[in-house]
C-alpha cells in the first residue's frame, strides 16, 4: 500500500516530482531537494553508497571534502554565510566520528546544520559490525535532536522534521543516521511532505515589553550587549534603530561582530578577554545591561560575579534555558530579539543621553585600542588592516582560532551581519579554511578571506585540495609564527615563561605546500615589496595562500587573565591623552 505522509503534502504523480516506486536513498535526495538544498559537502563510504548512487540523479551538487570534519565545517560556512540550514554527508564509523567536532561546534554557536550519516544495516546494529558505531548515542549531547531511521517510510517525517528543528527557536544541529538497508529499502509513495520550516517564535506579553521599556527609559547609563542571536534573528536594523533613538552604546560578543558597523558612533567593539580597555571599563559603569541574543559566555564576561556589578540586567533571548543560567536578570524575556526590539521601539523614549555618550567618548580617548604596526603588512595588525583595504567591503571574513582570530576581531572593519564567520563557543582550530570554502559556495559573488595561523591551518590543511578543485574565491592569509601562539602567550604571562609544547620546530614551507595542491601562493617573508605582493595576491582569481611570517613574541593585547575580572586587563595601553 502506498505511503502517505501525515503532514500536508502534494501528489507525487500529479507534480511529477517522484516515481511512485523508489527507495530510501532516492527519497532522501528528493526530500533534500524540496528543502532547497543545492550543494552538499561530504565523503562517501560503504554505509552511504546507496545515498551517493541516488545523488548522481539529483539536482544537488556534491562537494568532495578531504575529511569529514572539513565537510562539516564547509556546511557550517554555507549556513553561517547564508542564514539557511546546510547539509553534510558522512558514512558510518569513522566517517561519523570525524563529523563530531563540526557538529559540536554548530551546537555551541547555534548553527542550523543537518548531518546525514550512513549506518550499518539494521540487523547488524549491536554486533560490532565493520565500521559500526553508535552515532545516535554519541551525538545526543551535541545536537538539538537526532534520528536513527528505522524504515524508509520514516524518512517522510524525519527529513522535514530535521530541518524544522534545526531552524526553530535557537538554531542548532540535527543528525539523521540512516542504516544502509533503509537506504536500499523499496518504498511506494503517492505524496511528498511539505518542506520543514521553522516554527513561529515564542510569544511574549505586552506587560513584559512595557516593563522592559520602563527599565530602558529610566536608565541613565544603559549598554546594549549583542550576541549571535541578533544575527540569527536578522535584527541588525532593529538594533540600530533602538540604539540611535535612545542613544545607547552597543558592545558585541565575538559572534555578535558585524551586526552594527564598526564605525557607528555608538559601537564599542568586542567585550571580554581581548576587548579594548575602554569597552570593558564602560561596561563597568553601566546601570542597565540589555543583553540581546547573548549567553554571557565566560570569555565575554570574565569573572561573572564582577561583570557589570552595579547594573540591572534586561535579558532577551529565544532560548529560555539561557535566562538566569549565568547572570540573573532583573527581567528576562523569551522572544525572538527582532520581534522584541520592534515591540519596544514605540515605547522607548527618544533621548540624547549626552553625559553617558560623552563618558563613552572620554574613555575611548583615554584608553583606545592600541594597534602597533598597523601600517606594516608584515605585522599582525598591519596584515589585517592592509587586507581589509584591498578587498571589497562586503567580503566574507573567516578565521581559525588563536591569536590571529583576536587580531582580526579587533582590527578588521566589519560592516554587516554574516560577514564575520568564526568558531566561538568551542573555539575549534581548523574551522577557518573549510568554513571559507563553504562561504564561497554559498556566496559565489563575494570575495572570501580566511585569516589563519600555522597551527590551525595544519588541522584541516587537506581542504586546500577542495578549494583548488572547486576553484573558490578564497584568499588564505596565514599568520605564521611557528608556534601555537595563544598557548605560548599564556605560558609567558601566566606560567612564568615556562614554554613547553607550543613551538613547532619543523617549519613547513606553506607556500610550496599550497602550490602542491594547485593553489597560487606567495610568501611575504621573501617578497621584496610585501605590500605589492599582497596586493597582487588578493587580486588573483580563485584560491590563493599568502604566508606572512610574524615574530613569535607578538602578543595580542589587552588580555584578561583566565578567571579574572574584565577590568583587570594586561597590556594594550596606548598612553593616549585627552
N, C-alpha and C positions, 0 to 999 in steps of 0.2 A: 504494500500500500504506500503511495507517495507520502513523503513527509512534508508537513506544512508548519512553518514556524508560528509561534503564538503571537509574536508582535506583528503589527500591521505590515503587510507585505504586498508586493505586486506579483502578478503571474509571470513565471519564468518563460513559459511558452509564448504568451502574448508579447512580451517585451523582447524576446529573442536573446535574453542575456545568458541563458544556460541551457544545455541539453537536459532533457528530462532525466537521463541516466548519466551519472558522473561518479566520482569517488571523492574521498575526504580531502585529498591534496588539491584536486581541481576546485573543490568547493571553497577551500581556504583562499586560493588566489582570487576567485571571483568575488568573495566577500571583502577581501582587502581592496580590490579594485573599486567596489562600491563605497568603501570608506574614503576614497580619494587618494589612495596610496599610489604613487607613481614610481618611486625608487626605494629599493631595499638593499642595504648592505648586509653581507653575511659570508659564511663559508659553509659549503656543503659537506656532508659526511654520510656514513652508511644509513643512519636512522632518519635522515632528512632527504634522501634521494628521491622518494616519490614526490615530495614537495617541489624539488628542483625540476623534476621531469614536467610537472604541471606548469611551472614558471616559464618554461620555454614557449608555451602557447599563450601566455598572459601579456597584457599591455604593460605590465610592471617591468621596469628596468632593474636588473640586479647589478650591484657594485661588489666586485670580489675583493673583500678586505684580505689582509695577510695575517690577521689574528682576530679571534672573536672579540677580544676587548676593543680592538680597533673598530670592528663593526659596530659594537655598542656605542662607542663614542662618536663614530660617524653619524649614526642615527640621532644621538643626542645633539650634535651640531645642527642637524636638519631641524629638529624640534625647537631648539633654543632660538635659531635664527628666524624661523617661520611662525612660531607660536602654535603650531599644529602637531598632533601626535605623529610620531615616526615609528617605523618598524625595523627590527633587525632579526636575522635568522642565525641559528646555530644548531649543531647536531647534538646528540646525546653525550653523556660522559664529559670528556674534557672540553668539548665544544660548549656545553652549558656552563661548566665551572669557569671557563675563560670569560664568559659574559658577566659573571657575578659582580666584578668591580664596577663595571659600567652601569649595571642595574642599581647597585647600592648608591652610587654617585647620583643617579637620577632620583632616587628616593629622597636623599638629603637635600637636593636642590629643587625638588618639586617639578620634575621634567616629565611630560607625558610620553612615555616610551612603552612600546608593546614589543616584547621579545617572544618570538615563536621558536620553540626548540623541538627537535626530534627526540623520540624516546624509543626504547626497545619495545618489541611487541607486547601486548597486554599479558599474554600467558607467560612471558619471561620476566615480568617485573617481580622483583624479590628473589631472583635466583642467582644474583651476581653475574648476570649475562655480560658479554663483551660490551664495554662502554656503557654499562648501566650505572646510573647514579640517581639518587632521589632528588631530582630537580625541584619537584614540588616542595619537599621538606626544606631544602637548602634555601629556597627563595622566600619562604614565609616571612622572615624578619625584614626583608629588604624590598618588599613590594607592597603596593596598595592591595593587590589581590593576585591570586594565581589560580590557574586551572590545570587539572590533569584530565584531558579529554578522554572519555570512555567509549564514545561511539561517534561515527560521522554525523549522525543526526544532531548531536550536541553542538556541533560547530555552528549551526544556525542561530543558536542563542549565545554561544561563547564569544564569537568574534565581535558582534556588535556590543555585547556587554563589556568586553575588554576595552574597547575604545570609549565607551561611556564612562567607565570607572576611571580610566587614565586621565580624562579631560574634566571630570566633575570635581567641584569643590577645589581642594588643594590638589593640583595635578600630581601625577606620580606614575611609576612603572607598573606594568602588569605582565605576567608571564603566562604563556599558553604552551603547555607541554603536550605534544601530540604523539602517541605511540605510532610506530611505523605501520602496523596493521590497520590502524584507524585511518591513516593516510591512504592506504590501498583499498579500504572498505568501499564496496559499491553502495550507492545511495540513489534513490529515485525521488525527485522533488518536483513540485509544481509551483513553488513560490520561493522568493528570496526575502529575507527580512529587510526592513528599513535600516540604513546605517545607524550605528550607535553615535549619539551626540551627548554633549554634557547636560546633566540635569540642571534645572533652574537653581540659581544660588539661594542660600537661605534667606528668609525674610527677616527683617529687623523692625523694631517698633518705633513709632513716631516719638514715644517718650524717651527712648534711648538717644535718638538723634537730637531731641531738644536738650537733653542733659549734656550731650557731647558739645553742642553749640554753646551752651552756657559756660562750660569749662573753658572753651577757646576764647569766648568774649571776655571772660573775667581775667584771663591770664595776662600778665604784663611781659613775661619773658618766655613765650612758647617756642618750641622747636619741633618741626616735623622730622621724624626719623623714618626713612623709607627703605623697604627691602624688595626682594624679588617678587613679592605679592603685588606690588604696584605694576610691574611689567607684565606679570601673568594676567592681570585684570585689564590690561590695555588702558590704564588710567592715568597716563602721564599728563594729558591735557587737563584732566580734572584736578590733579595735584597742583599744576602750575597756576590754575585759576584761583584755588584757595590760597596758595602761598602769596600770590600777588595781591589779592584782595585784602587779606588780613595782615600782610607784611610779616610773614613767619619764615624765619630761616629754615633751610632744608639740609639735613645731613643724610648720607646714604650708607648702608652696609656695602660690602664688596659686591653683592649681587644686585644692589639697587642702582649701581652706577649706570648712567645713561638715561635714566628716567627724567632727569632735568639737565639741560645743557650745562656743561662745565663752566661757562661764562655768565650764567644767570647771576644777577647781583645778590640774590638771596641764597645761592648754593654754597654750602660749607665744605663740600667734598666728602670723602670717606671718613667714617669714625673708626676708633678702635686701635688695634695693635700698631698699625703703621699710618695712622692719621696725621694730618698736620696738627701741630700743637694748638693752634687757635681753635680748631674744630673740637677737640676733646675738652679744652678749657671752657668754651662757650657752653657746651652741654652741662658742665658742672654748675653753671649759674642759672639754668632754665628753671622756671617754676611750673611748666607743663610740658611733658614729653608726649607727643602724639605719634604713636607707633602705627605705621600703616604697612601691613603685609610683612612684618618682621617677626623673628622668633627669639630675639635677644640672645644670639649666639655669643659664646664667651670671647671669641676673637673680636667681637664688636663692643661688648660691654666691659671687658676687663673684669676686675673683681666685682661681682654682681652687687654685693652689699654696698659698694661705694659708687655705683653707677647712678648718676642723676639723683643724688641723695635727698635733695630738697624739693624734688619735682613731684607733682601729681602725674599720674600716667593714664592717658587715654589710649587704649589698645584696640585696634580694629583689624580683624583677621578672619579669613574664611574658614580657618581650621579651629574649632572650639578647643581642641586639646592644647593649643598654644597660649590661650588666655590664662594667665596665672601660673604657667609652668615654670618660668624663670623669674619674672618680676610680677608682683601682684598689682593689678591695675586698679586705679580709682574707679574707672569704668571700662568694662570690656564689652565689645560688640562683635558678635559673629555675623560677618557680612562680606560680600564682595566689596573690596575697597573702593572701586569705581562708583558703584551704586551708592555707597555710604557718602562718598565725597559729593556726589551730585545732590543727595538729600540734604547735606549740611550747607551747601552753597547759599541758599536763600536765607538761612538762619544765622549765618556768621556775619558779623558786622564788618564793614569796610573800615579799616583803621591804618594809620601810618606807623604806629609804634616806634616813634622817632628815636627815643632813648635806647631801645633794645637794638634797633638796626645800627645806631651809632656805636653801641658797645661791640657789636659784631665787627664793624669796620676797624675799631680800635685794636681789638685782639688780633685781627688779621694783619694789621700793620706791625704790631709788636712781635708777633710770632708767625710770620709767613712760612710756607713750606720751602725749605732750602733745597735747591736742586744743583749741587755742584757739578760742573762740567756739562751744563745744559747745551752749550754751543759746540761741544766736541763729539763727533759721531763715533768716537772710539771709547766713549764712557757711557754708563748705563742711561742716565737721564738724556744725554745727548742723542743716543741712537733712537730712543723713543720719540723725542721731540722732532728730530730730523725726519724720521719715518712718517710721522703724522703730517709734516709739512709737504711731503712728497706724494702722498696717496690721496684719493678722493675723500671728501668729508664724510661720505656715507659708508666708507669701508667697514667691513665687519672685523672686529679685533678679537682674536682668541689668545689665551695664554696657557702655559703649563703652570706648574706650582713651584714656588720658590722665590728667591729674591727678585727675579725678573718680573714675576707676577705683580709684586708690590710696586716696583719701579713703574711699570706700565699703568697700574691703577692710580698712582699718584700723578703721573705726568702726561698720560695720553688725553687729549682734549675731546672727550666723548660728547656727542651732541644729541643722541637719540636712543630710544629703547631698542633692545635686541641688537645693539651694536657691539656690546661687550659680552663675550662668552668665556666663562672661566669656571673652574671647579671650586665651589665654596665650602660646603659642609664637610665633604670627605677629603678635600684637598688632594686630589689624585694627580700625581706625576704621570705623564704620558697622555693626559687629556688633550693637550693643545693641538697637536698635528691632526689626529683624526677628527676632532671637532671642527677644525678649519676646513677639512675636506667636506664634511657634512654641510657646513655653512655655504660653501661654494656650490655644492649640488643644489641646495635649497634656494640660493640667491645667485644664480649664474651671472647676472648683470652687474654684480658688485665685486669690488676687489676684497680679498680676504688677507689679513696679515696675522701671522702666528708668532708671538713672542715666546721663545722657549729658552731653556737652559740646557747645558750639555747633559746633566744628569737626567732631566725629564725627557729630552729627545731620545735618549738611548732606550727608554722604556717602551716606546712604540715606533722606533726608527723604521721598522719594516713597512709602515704605511706610506713612506716615500714612494714605494712601488705603486701603491694605489693612486697616489697623487699624480704620478707620471702616467699611469695607464689611463686615468680619467682626464688628464690634461687640465686640471682645475687651476683657476687663477688664485693660487695660494702662494704667498711670499713668507718664508720662514726666516725670522730674524733670530739668530742663535747667539745669545749672550753666553760666551764660553769662558769660564774661569777655571776649568779643570777641577772643580770642586762641587760638592753638594753645598752650595753657598749659604743657604739659610741654616743648615746644620753647623757649618764652620762658624758662622756669625754667633750663633747661640753658644757654641763651645768657647768662643773668645770672650763673650760678655758674661756668661753665667757659669762656666765650668773652668775658670782660671786658666784659660788658653791651653787647656789640655786637649789638643786636637787629636782625634782618632777616627779613622774610617770615614773621613769627609773629603779626602783628596784622591783624585784619580791620577795615579802615577803613569798609566798608559793613556796618552792623549791622542785620540783618533784624528785623522785628517777628515773633518766632516765635509769639507767641500769636495774632496775626492770621492767620499762615500756617496754623496748626493749625485755626483756625475755618474757614478757606477749604476745608479738607479735610472739614469737617463734624464736627470734634472739639472738645469743650469745652476751653477753655483759660483759664488765669489767669496773671497777671503779679505776682509778689511785689514787684517794684520799684515798682509803683504802688498796692499794697494798703495801706490804712490800718492794717490789722492783719494782718501776714503770717502769723502762726500760725493765726489764724481762717480765713484764706483757704486755707492749706494743708490744714487740717482739712476744709474744705468740698470742696476738690478731690479729696482722697483718698477721700471718701465718695461721689463721683459714680458712677453706674452707667456701664459702658462705658469707652471710651478717654478719656483726659484728658491734657493737657500743662500743666505748671507751669513757667513761665520764672522762673529765680532769678538775677538779676544779681549777680555777685560781683566783688570788686575784682581787677584784673588782676595785682596784685602778691601775691596769695595763693599761697603755695608749699606743696607737700606735703613734709613732713619727718617723720622723718630721711630723708636721701638718701645713698646710697653713690655716689661718682663712678664713671662707667663705667670698668671695668678696675681699680677699687680693691678693697681688701680690705673685707670686711663690718665689720670692727672700726672702720674709719675713716669713721664716719658724720658727715654735716654736718647741723647744726641739730637741732631737735626736743627739746632739753633742757627739762625742766620744772622743774629746780632743786629736785627733791624732796629731803627729808632724812629720815633714819631715826634 
